Amino acid sequence: MTSRNWVRLFMSTLLVGGVTTAIVGFIIRWDEFQPYFIHFKIIDILSTLIWLIVMGFLFSVISQMGFFSYLTIHRFGLGIFKSVSLWNSVQVVLVLFGLFDLIYLRYENFAKPGDSIIPYFGPALFLLAVSLIVAWYKVKQTNRAAFIPAIFFMIVATLVEWVPVLRENEKNWFYLMMISLLACNAYQILILHKLNAQSTLERNTRAEQKTKQTNNTKKITKKPSM
């Protein structure tokens, strides 16, 4: 990827994180923010909006760190296992472990005596559903080989990025960060191949222009035959 497209990815992902967090934040915490709108407290509304956008930028940066870490891990995995099918199998196992931990460990750490484990399936099923949809779109845009890597990134990377809030289990932050991370991660995985293709096109165009300039220079500097 060219530096120009990397900057484009960085800035656009920041925007996705900021907008998503602002919208979801007002929805999730509407009971808290509703008086601002009822009493037309413009300063409070703007300050809350700015605060949510900044938090969205932070979530976006965390998402991007996870994304580039996964790209590195993916290359190492292919190099270590020497087989795409074997590496995909390892990723599937890690996905299953991740979903299991999201359900069981949260239940063990935060459930009160007598609580059912059923409600703890909700976030895991939502994460799986979103990941399957994103992976399906990725396959439509590229090829079948992208399905497992997309699922792995959307589930495992999101869980790793989500750890600080998972440890606290505060409801508002739990869903706010989850949805923001999913939005940023989905955006990055779906736009990556487009930016790579554009980067390749730009490099080829620059190479052709450089070749033409070199040929023109040679023609200009060539000594006359007479």
N, C-alpha and C positions, 0 to 999 in steps of 0.2 A: 504494500500500500504506500502511495506517495505521501509525503508530509502534508501536502495540501488536503488530501482526502482524509488523512488522520485528524487534522484540525477540524475538518467538516464533521467528522463522526463525533469528535469530542464535544463540539459546540451544540450540535443537534441533539445529542443524548442528554446534555445538560438541560436543554429546553424541554425535552420529554419528561425528565425527572421533575423539573420545576413546575410545569403545568399540571402533571398528574398529581403531584403531592398537594398542590394548592386546591385542586378540585376535590380530591378524596378527603383532604383534611377538613374542609368546610362541611362535607357530607357527614363524615364520621363524628365530628365534634359539633354538630349543628345545635344541639341543646345548649352548648356553652357559648357559641358565637351568635345565636339567633337574636339576643337582645341588642347586639350591635346594629343589626339591620332594622329592627323594630324602632329603635330610638335614633336611627340615622347617625350613628357615631362613626363618621367617615374616617377620622384619625385611627380609631381602633380597628376598623375594617382594613385599612391600608397597611397598618403595622402588622396585623395578623397575616395578611396576604404576603407581605414581604418576608415575614418569618417563615411561612410555609414554603415559599419559593426557595429560600436559602437552604432549608432542610432538604428540599427536593434536589438541589444542586449537590448537597452532601451525599444523598442516597445515590445520585447519578455517578459521582466519582467512585464510590464504593463499587457500584455495578461495573464501571469501566475497568477498575483494577481487577475484578474477578474475571471479566471477559478476556483481557489480555493474558491473565494467568492461565485461564483455560486453554487458550490457543497454544501457549507454551507447553502445558501438560499434555495436550492432545498430540503434539509432535513428538514429545518424549515417549508417550504411550505407544505410538506407531513404531517408533524406533526400537523400543524395548521388546515388544511382543512380536515384532516382525510379521504380523498378520492383522489385517483389518478386522476379520471375523472374531479373532481371539480378543483383540482390544475392545471390540463392541460388546463381547460377552462380559468382560470385566466391567465395562461401564454400566451394563444392565444390572449386574450384581450390586454395584455401588448405588445405583438409583433405588433399588429395592431396600437396601440398608438405610438409605437416607429417609425414605418414606416411613419405614418402620420406626426409626428413631424419632421422627417428628411426632408420631402418634404415641409410642410407648413411653419415651423419656419424658415428654410433657405430662403425660398422665401420671407417671410415677412421681414427678417433682412437684406438680401443682394441683393434682386432684385431692379433694377433701374426702374423708372417710364416707363411704357409701355412694360416691359419685360414679356415674356410668362412664365407660370409656368411649361410648358412641359419639358424643360431641367432639371428641378429639380427632375423629376421622375427618371432620369437615375441612379444616385447612389443608390436610394432605390430599384429599380428593379434589379440592379446588386447584391446588398446585399441579396435580397430575392432569386435570382436565385442560387447564391453560397450556401446559407444556405439550400435550398431545395436539392441540389446535395449532400452536406455533410450529411444531415439528411437521405437521401436515402441510402447512403453507410453505415451509422451507423446502420440502420435497417437491411440491408443485413448481417452485421457482428454480430448483436446481436438479437434484436426482435423489434416488432412493437411499444412497449411501449417507445422506445428510440426516436421516431420521434419528438414529441412535445418538449421534453427537449432539443434535439439537435437544433431544429429551434430556440427556445427561447434563448439558449446560443449564437448561431451564430449571431443573430440579436440584441437582447437587450444588451448582454454583450459587443458586439463589439461597439455598439452605446455609451455606458457608457465610455468605454475605449478611444473612439474616440473624446470625448467632447473637450479636449483642442484645437484640430485642427479645429473642427467644429465651434468653436466660432470665429476663425480667418478667416476661409474660404480662406486660401491661396492655390491656385490650386495645386501646386507641392506637398506641404505637405499633402494636403487633400487626394490625391490619393496614395501617398507613404505610409502614415500611415494606410489607409484603407486596402490596399492589404497586407501589412505586418501583420496587426492584424488578418485579415481573414486567412492568411496562418498559423499563430501560433495557432489560435483558432481551426481551422479545424484539425490540427495535433493533438492537445491535446484531442479533443473530440473523434477522431477516434482511438487513441492509448490507451485511458484510460482503456477500458475493457481488453485489452491484458496485460497491466501491472498489473492490479488487479488479473487476472488469474495466471500470473506468480508469483505474490507475495503470493497468496494462496498456490501454488505448493511448493514454497520455504519454507514457514512456515510448511507445512505438512512434507516435507522432513526433516527439522531440528527436528521436533517433533519425527519422527520415529527414527532418529539417536540418539536423546537424550534418547528415550526409550530403544533402543538397548544397549547403553552405560550403562544405569542404571541397566539393566538386567545382563550384563556382570560383572559389579562391584559386584552385589549381589552374583553371582556365585563364584567369586574369594574370596570374604570375608566370604563365608559360611563355618562354622566350619565342619571339617570332622566328620563322624558318629562314627569312631573308633579311 
